[in-house]
Amino acid sequence: MTAADRTLTVLCVFWTVALVASAIAPYDRLTWFMEVLPVLIAAPVLVATRNRLPLTPLVYWLIAVHGLILIYGGAYTYARVPLGFWLQEWLGFERNPYDRIGHLAQGLVPAMVARELLLRVFRIEGRKILAFLVVCVALAISAFYELIEWWAALAFGAGAEEFLGTQGDVWDTQWDMFMALTGAIIALLLLGRWHDRQMARLEAKPGPGS
């Protein structure tokens, strides 16, 4: 079993346990499904690509944490997550900030996935253009997710209110994208060198069958 297989096994176990626990009695079943859908899509994709393009442990674990954030938010809906209420009281916020955490991760994690693919698959060499493209990808994903929320509102009407989680904030969309931008910048500034070292070790290993 390769390192990627071991990491993915642990990741899938974590996700499976969390999914089962969150599915027992979610606050709103439709919201739960819509929030965990990215996890249900990502898991088979990661398993299918583990041999052809195994990712670095850092990126796998970031994806795992992001998945848990989605699952936890889906169980309660983002506006009712207990951790968010604790942060709201501790930091004196006007609203439950768990949604902001989710969108921060929505920028940070896709940024790291994009960084790895741009370097290893597309062989982008210039660090400035790399940073620019990583931020663009993160913002594009964030914007597309906002479109999904809009489509959900059109399709389900009041039934999508829990999924949207705006909590009465008319600037919620702009805040969501700003948090995604912040997450992408944090990823580049704080995780870049660590990521480079892991990619160097991964690229140095012989591939399957070699």
C-alpha positions as CSV (number, residue, x, y, z in Angstrom):
1,M,0.0,0.0,0.0
2,T,1.4,3.4,-1.0
3,A,1.5,6.5,1.2
4,A,-1.3,7.9,-0.9
5,D,-3.4,4.8,-0.3
6,R,-2.8,5.0,3.4
7,T,-3.7,8.7,3.6
8,L,-6.8,8.2,1.5
9,T,-7.9,5.3,3.6
10,V,-7.7,7.4,6.8
11,L,-9.4,10.3,5.0
12,C,-12.3,8.1,3.8
13,V,-12.7,6.5,7.2
14,F,-12.9,10.0,8.8
15,W,-15.4,11.2,6.2
16,T,-17.5,8.0,6.4
17,V,-17.8,8.2,10.2
18,A,-18.6,11.9,10.0
19,L,-21.2,11.5,7.2
20,V,-23.0,8.7,9.1
21,A,-23.1,10.6,12.3
22,S,-24.3,13.8,10.6
23,A,-26.9,12.0,8.6
24,I,-28.7,10.5,11.6
25,A,-30.7,13.6,12.5
26,P,-29.6,16.7,10.6
27,Y,-31.4,20.0,11.2
28,D,-32.6,20.1,7.6
29,R,-32.2,17.1,5.3
30,L,-32.0,19.0,2.1
31,T,-29.4,21.4,3.5
32,W,-27.4,18.5,4.8
33,F,-27.3,16.9,1.3
34,M,-26.4,20.1,-0.5
35,E,-23.6,20.8,2.0
36,V,-22.0,17.3,1.9
37,L,-22.4,16.8,-1.8
38,P,-18.9,18.1,-2.5
39,V,-17.6,15.4,-0.2
40,L,-19.6,12.7,-2.0
41,I,-18.1,13.9,-5.3
42,A,-14.5,14.4,-4.1
43,A,-14.1,11.0,-2.4
44,P,-14.4,8.9,-5.6
45,V,-12.3,11.4,-7.6
46,L,-9.5,11.2,-5.1
47,V,-9.6,7.4,-5.0
48,A,-9.7,7.2,-8.8
49,T,-6.6,9.4,-9.2
50,R,-4.5,8.1,-6.3
51,N,-2.2,6.0,-8.6
52,R,-2.0,8.2,-11.6
53,L,-1.6,11.5,-9.7
54,P,-1.2,11.0,-5.9
55,L,-1.2,14.3,-4.1
56,T,1.0,15.5,-1.3
57,P,0.0,14.5,2.3
58,L,-0.5,18.2,3.1
59,V,-3.1,18.7,0.3
60,Y,-4.8,15.4,1.2
61,W,-5.2,16.4,4.9
62,L,-6.4,19.9,3.9
63,I,-9.0,18.3,1.8
64,A,-10.0,16.0,4.7
65,V,-10.4,19.0,7.1
66,H,-12.4,20.9,4.5
67,G,-14.7,17.9,4.1
68,L,-15.2,17.7,7.8
69,I,-16.1,21.5,7.9
70,L,-18.7,20.9,5.3
71,I,-20.1,17.8,7.0
72,Y,-20.3,19.6,10.4
73,G,-22.0,22.6,8.8
74,G,-24.4,20.4,7.0
75,A,-25.5,18.6,10.2
76,Y,-26.6,21.8,11.9
77,T,-26.8,24.3,9.0
78,Y,-24.0,26.9,9.1
79,A,-26.1,29.5,11.0
80,R,-26.7,27.0,13.9
81,V,-23.3,25.3,14.3
82,P,-22.5,25.2,18.1
83,L,-18.8,26.0,17.5
84,G,-19.9,29.1,15.6
85,F,-22.1,30.2,18.6
86,W,-19.2,29.7,20.9
87,L,-16.9,31.9,18.7
88,Q,-19.7,34.4,18.4
89,E,-19.9,34.8,22.1
90,W,-16.2,34.7,22.7
91,L,-15.3,37.2,20.0
92,G,-18.4,39.4,20.3
93,F,-19.6,38.9,16.7
94,E,-23.1,39.9,15.7
95,R,-23.7,36.6,13.9
96,N,-22.6,33.0,13.9
97,P,-19.2,33.1,12.1
98,Y,-19.0,29.4,11.1
99,D,-20.0,30.3,7.5
100,R,-17.0,32.6,7.3
101,I,-14.8,29.7,8.4
102,G,-16.3,27.6,5.7
103,H,-15.6,30.1,3.0
104,L,-12.1,30.7,4.3
105,A,-11.5,27.0,3.8
106,Q,-13.2,27.3,0.4
107,G,-10.4,29.6,-0.6
108,L,-7.5,28.0,1.2
109,V,-8.0,24.4,0.2
110,P,-8.8,24.8,-3.5
111,A,-5.8,27.2,-3.7
112,M,-3.5,24.4,-2.5
113,V,-5.0,21.9,-4.9
114,A,-4.7,24.3,-7.7
115,R,-1.1,25.1,-6.7
116,E,-0.2,21.5,-6.8
117,L,-1.8,20.9,-10.2
118,L,-0.3,24.0,-11.7
119,L,3.2,23.0,-10.6
120,R,3.1,19.3,-11.2
121,V,0.8,18.9,-14.2
122,F,1.0,22.2,-16.0
123,R,4.6,22.9,-15.0
124,I,4.1,26.6,-14.3
125,E,7.5,28.0,-13.5
126,G,7.1,31.7,-12.7
127,R,6.2,32.2,-9.0
128,K,4.3,35.5,-9.7
129,I,2.1,34.0,-12.4
130,L,1.7,30.9,-10.2
131,A,0.4,33.0,-7.3
132,F,-1.9,35.0,-9.6
133,L,-3.4,31.8,-11.2
134,V,-3.9,30.2,-7.8
135,V,-5.8,33.2,-6.5
136,C,-7.8,33.3,-9.7
137,V,-8.8,29.7,-9.4
138,A,-9.8,30.1,-5.7
139,L,-12.0,33.1,-6.6
140,A,-13.5,31.4,-9.6
141,I,-14.5,28.5,-7.4
142,S,-15.9,30.8,-4.8
143,A,-17.9,32.8,-7.5
144,F,-19.2,29.5,-8.9
145,Y,-20.4,28.4,-5.5
146,E,-22.2,31.7,-5.1
147,L,-24.0,30.9,-8.4
148,I,-24.9,27.5,-7.0
149,E,-26.5,29.2,-4.0
150,W,-28.4,31.5,-6.3
151,W,-29.6,28.6,-8.4
152,A,-30.7,26.8,-5.2
153,A,-32.6,29.8,-4.1
154,L,-34.4,29.9,-7.5
155,A,-35.1,26.2,-7.5
156,F,-36.1,25.7,-3.9
157,G,-37.3,29.1,-2.8
158,A,-37.7,29.4,1.0
159,G,-36.4,25.8,1.2
160,A,-32.9,27.0,0.4
161,E,-32.8,29.5,3.2
162,E,-30.8,27.3,5.5
163,F,-28.4,26.4,2.7
164,L,-27.8,30.1,1.9
165,G,-27.1,30.9,5.6
166,T,-27.0,34.7,5.0
167,Q,-28.3,35.4,8.5
168,G,-29.8,38.7,7.2
169,D,-26.5,40.0,5.9
170,V,-27.1,41.8,2.5
171,W,-23.3,41.7,1.9
172,D,-23.0,38.0,2.6
173,T,-21.9,37.1,-1.0
174,Q,-19.2,39.7,-0.9
175,W,-18.0,38.5,2.5
176,D,-18.0,35.0,1.3
177,M,-15.7,35.8,-1.7
178,F,-13.5,38.0,0.5
179,M,-13.0,35.1,2.9
180,A,-12.1,32.8,0.0
181,L,-9.6,35.4,-1.2
182,T,-8.1,35.7,2.3
183,G,-7.8,31.9,2.5
184,A,-6.0,31.7,-0.8
185,I,-3.5,34.4,0.2
186,I,-2.9,32.6,3.5
187,A,-2.3,29.4,1.7
188,L,0.3,31.0,-0.6
189,L,2.1,32.9,2.2
190,L,2.1,30.3,5.0
191,L,2.0,26.9,3.3
192,G,4.0,27.4,0.0
193,R,7.5,26.3,1.2
194,W,6.1,23.3,3.2
195,H,4.1,22.4,0.0
196,D,7.2,22.7,-2.1
197,R,9.2,20.3,0.1
198,Q,6.5,17.7,0.0
199,M,6.2,17.9,-3.8
200,A,9.9,17.6,-4.2
201,R,9.9,14.4,-2.1
202,L,6.9,13.1,-4.0
203,E,8.4,13.8,-7.4
204,A,11.7,12.1,-6.4
205,K,9.9,8.8,-5.7
206,P,9.6,6.3,-8.5
207,G,6.1,6.0,-10.0
208,P,4.0,2.8,-9.9
209,G,5.5,0.1,-12.1
210,S,8.8,1.9,-12.5
